[in-house]
Amino acid sequence: MIAIIDFGSQYTQLIARRVRELGVYSEILPPWVDMDELSNKGYRGIILSGGPMSVYDEGAPIVDRKIFDLGLPILGICYGMQLTVHLFGGRVDRADRREYGMAEFEVIKRDSLFDGIPDRFVVWMSHSDSVVELPDQFEVLGRTNNTPYGAIKHRELPIFGLQFHPEVSHTEYGMEILSNFVFKIAKAERNWSMERFIEETVKSIRERVGDEKVLLALSGGVDSSVVALLIHKAIGDNLIPIFVDNGLLRKNEAEKVLTTFKNLGVKVHFVDASKRFLSALKGITDPEEKRRIIGHLFIEVFEEEAKKFGKIKFLAQGTLYPDVIESVSVCGPSSRIKSHHNVGGLPEDMEFELIEPLRNLFKDEVRKIGKLLGLPDGIIKRHPFPGPGLAVRVIGEVTEDKLNILREADSIVVEEIERAGWYDKVWQAFAVLLPVRTVGVMGDERTYEYVVAVRVVESVDGMTADWVRLPYDVLARISSRIVNEVKGVNRVVYDISTKPPSTIEWE
């Protein structure tokens, strides 16, 4: 295993995913991790992540100086390198100018970290502070025009530092650099695979559950679907998946989910609670209040249905590693963006033992598992969908008429994105119904109808996102079809906002 100490970088999760892509298991840990845990748990190496703060800021995250005495290879990235220098007695200072974006890196001293890599290559920089004075124990390995200490190494110990970010795709040979650290320096073994994960997880679930039954709230998304197949593989029909139609689903979604799992041999308990949810949302316009009502009502409905199956010991959830990191803030100072319904959203008096087989996995790993378990591409490659469903894409009060309008518009967006070959290239594509009406003309008559916004973004993990530059002809077809086919809409706009400052969803 490789341990990654999180100092709050937006790229920390990306580092972990890159290491796993190399076939080595990685874990993200907080700066206050116990040194005994690091030394005794079997880690082969440690990566210190970047972070938004200066090492001199009040409250800046810091790690125990003893980390350098463990004898484990260490790679500090950006803030991680600056903190290393600071703790060894060197000097870090505010750079004359912030270095952000591409830079040409020059290797000036060869070392195993740069094996097989050219003397010059392009790297991605993102820092305001820079190392201005190296500790005596360190030497420089590489530089850029603006950063004389672009890469450093301890003269005697396997401790390295990089001012640039090897984990981002913009850095040439970034994966090769990480590979050199993981295999040539840390001597890790390539033994992390999804096939092995399935085998070990199924065995673990079978041993833990025995003859007991397991409840699962099945949404039809990739996470809960993969959990369903994993647990069904372990205990068969002792798994009880409950699918609740809250009336906030996309067009024909319930039918598709039920048909899919019937074909996979999994029995699903279906509950139509759509009228109950719509009734509870009547007159509600505040986004957080919508989320609260939907979350609480879902639990209420789920508990009512669960009682029909008698005493059940276990509850399964599709919690992922990013959910845990973002929601509970267990891994250092990474900013908490929003709560996830899978983590910390259950009432304390629910008498279940949780089973969360995907808790240590990233989304791309979950998709690989789904593929191996026979889940169809329609679910594996499906774009992320918010827990509150279309309620947070109908801006303002949610009504059945508005939902019907949005379902038709959203269906057209997805159809046209798929037809143009863009669906698998983007992170999310969907429609939003705005709470405004505008004047239009149809058939020589004045109209006064709703506006639909189209949102299409590209992202790696949803934490940052950029709007997609779709071809104009694709946008034209989407707009034309929505206006002509969806009754109640006479205008379509395209959202060209990035995250940050905007979020992906509108509410």
MOTADA-V485272 format. One record per backbone hydrogen bond with DSSP energy under -1.0 kcal/mol. NH is the residue of the N-H (numbers start at 0). CO is the residue of the C=O. If there is no record, write none. Layout:
nh=NH co=CO
nh=NH co=CO
//
This chain:
nh=1 co=24
nh=2 co=44
nh=3 co=26
nh=4 co=46
nh=5 co=28
nh=8 co=49
nh=11 co=8
nh=14 co=10
nh=15 co=11
nh=16 co=12
nh=17 co=13
nh=18 co=14
nh=19 co=15
nh=20 co=16
nh=22 co=19
nh=23 co=18
nh=26 co=1
nh=28 co=3
nh=32 co=29
nh=37 co=33
nh=38 co=34
nh=39 co=35
nh=40 co=36
nh=43 co=0
nh=45 co=72
nh=46 co=2
nh=47 co=74
nh=48 co=4
nh=56 co=53
nh=59 co=56
nh=66 co=63
nh=67 co=64
nh=68 co=65
nh=73 co=157
nh=74 co=45
nh=75 co=159
nh=76 co=47
nh=77 co=161
nh=79 co=76
nh=81 co=77
nh=82 co=78
nh=83 co=79
nh=84 co=80
nh=85 co=81
nh=86 co=82
nh=87 co=83
nh=88 co=85
nh=89 co=84
nh=90 co=132
nh=92 co=129
nh=94 co=127
nh=98 co=126
nh=100 co=124
nh=102 co=122
nh=104 co=120
nh=105 co=142
nh=106 co=118
nh=107 co=140
nh=108 co=140
nh=113 co=110
nh=114 co=111
nh=116 co=113
nh=120 co=104
nh=122 co=102
nh=124 co=100
nh=126 co=98
nh=129 co=92
nh=131 co=90
nh=132 co=90
nh=137 co=134
nh=138 co=152
nh=140 co=150
nh=141 co=150
nh=142 co=105
nh=143 co=146
nh=149 co=141
nh=150 co=141
nh=151 co=160
nh=152 co=138
nh=153 co=158
nh=154 co=136
nh=158 co=156
nh=159 co=73
nh=160 co=151
nh=161 co=75
nh=162 co=149
nh=164 co=123
nh=170 co=167
nh=171 co=121
nh=173 co=170
nh=176 co=172
nh=177 co=173
nh=178 co=174
nh=179 co=175
nh=180 co=176
nh=181 co=177
nh=182 co=178
nh=184 co=179
nh=185 co=180
nh=187 co=181
nh=190 co=188
nh=191 co=22
nh=196 co=192
nh=197 co=193
nh=198 co=194
nh=199 co=195
nh=200 co=196
nh=201 co=197
nh=202 co=198
nh=203 co=199
nh=204 co=200
nh=205 co=201
nh=206 co=202
nh=207 co=203
nh=208 co=204
nh=209 co=205
nh=211 co=208
nh=213 co=237
nh=214 co=313
nh=215 co=239
nh=217 co=241
nh=224 co=220
nh=225 co=221
nh=226 co=222
nh=227 co=223
nh=228 co=224
nh=229 co=225
nh=230 co=226
nh=231 co=227
nh=232 co=228
nh=233 co=229
nh=234 co=230
nh=235 co=231
nh=237 co=234
nh=238 co=235
nh=239 co=213
nh=241 co=215
nh=242 co=268
nh=244 co=270
nh=252 co=249
nh=255 co=251
nh=256 co=252
nh=257 co=253
nh=258 co=254
nh=259 co=255
nh=260 co=256
nh=261 co=257
nh=262 co=258
nh=263 co=259
nh=264 co=261
nh=265 co=260
nh=268 co=240
nh=270 co=242
nh=272 co=244
nh=276 co=272
nh=277 co=273
nh=278 co=274
nh=279 co=275
nh=280 co=276
nh=283 co=280
nh=289 co=285
nh=290 co=286
nh=291 co=287
nh=292 co=288
nh=293 co=289
nh=294 co=290
nh=295 co=291
nh=296 co=292
nh=297 co=293
nh=298 co=294
nh=299 co=295
nh=300 co=296
nh=301 co=297
nh=302 co=298
nh=303 co=299
nh=304 co=300
nh=305 co=301
nh=306 co=302
nh=307 co=304
nh=308 co=305
nh=309 co=306
nh=313 co=212
nh=314 co=352
nh=315 co=214
nh=316 co=354
nh=320 co=360
nh=323 co=319
nh=324 co=320
nh=325 co=321
nh=326 co=322
nh=327 co=323
nh=342 co=339
nh=349 co=346
nh=351 co=349
nh=352 co=312
nh=354 co=314
nh=358 co=355
nh=360 co=357
nh=365 co=361
nh=366 co=362
nh=367 co=363
nh=368 co=364
nh=369 co=365
nh=370 co=366
nh=371 co=367
nh=372 co=368
nh=373 co=370
nh=374 co=369
nh=378 co=375
nh=379 co=375
nh=380 co=376
nh=388 co=385
nh=389 co=247
nh=390 co=387
nh=391 co=388
nh=392 co=389
nh=393 co=389
nh=394 co=432
nh=402 co=398
nh=403 co=399
nh=404 co=400
nh=405 co=401
nh=406 co=402
nh=407 co=403
nh=408 co=404
nh=409 co=405
nh=410 co=406
nh=411 co=407
nh=412 co=408
nh=413 co=409
nh=414 co=410
nh=415 co=411
nh=416 co=412
nh=417 co=413
nh=418 co=414
nh=419 co=415
nh=420 co=417
nh=421 co=416
nh=424 co=421
nh=425 co=421
nh=426 co=456
nh=427 co=456
nh=429 co=454
nh=431 co=452
nh=432 co=392
nh=433 co=450
nh=437 co=448
nh=439 co=446
nh=441 co=444
nh=444 co=441
nh=446 co=439
nh=448 co=437
nh=449 co=487
nh=450 co=435
nh=451 co=490
nh=452 co=431
nh=453 co=492
nh=454 co=429
nh=456 co=427
nh=457 co=465
nh=464 co=498
nh=465 co=457
nh=467 co=455
nh=469 co=467
nh=474 co=470
nh=475 co=471
nh=476 co=472
nh=477 co=473
nh=478 co=474
nh=479 co=475
nh=480 co=476
nh=481 co=477
nh=482 co=478
nh=483 co=479
nh=484 co=480
nh=485 co=481
nh=488 co=485
nh=489 co=449
nh=492 co=451
nh=494 co=453
nh=498 co=464
nh=501 co=497
//
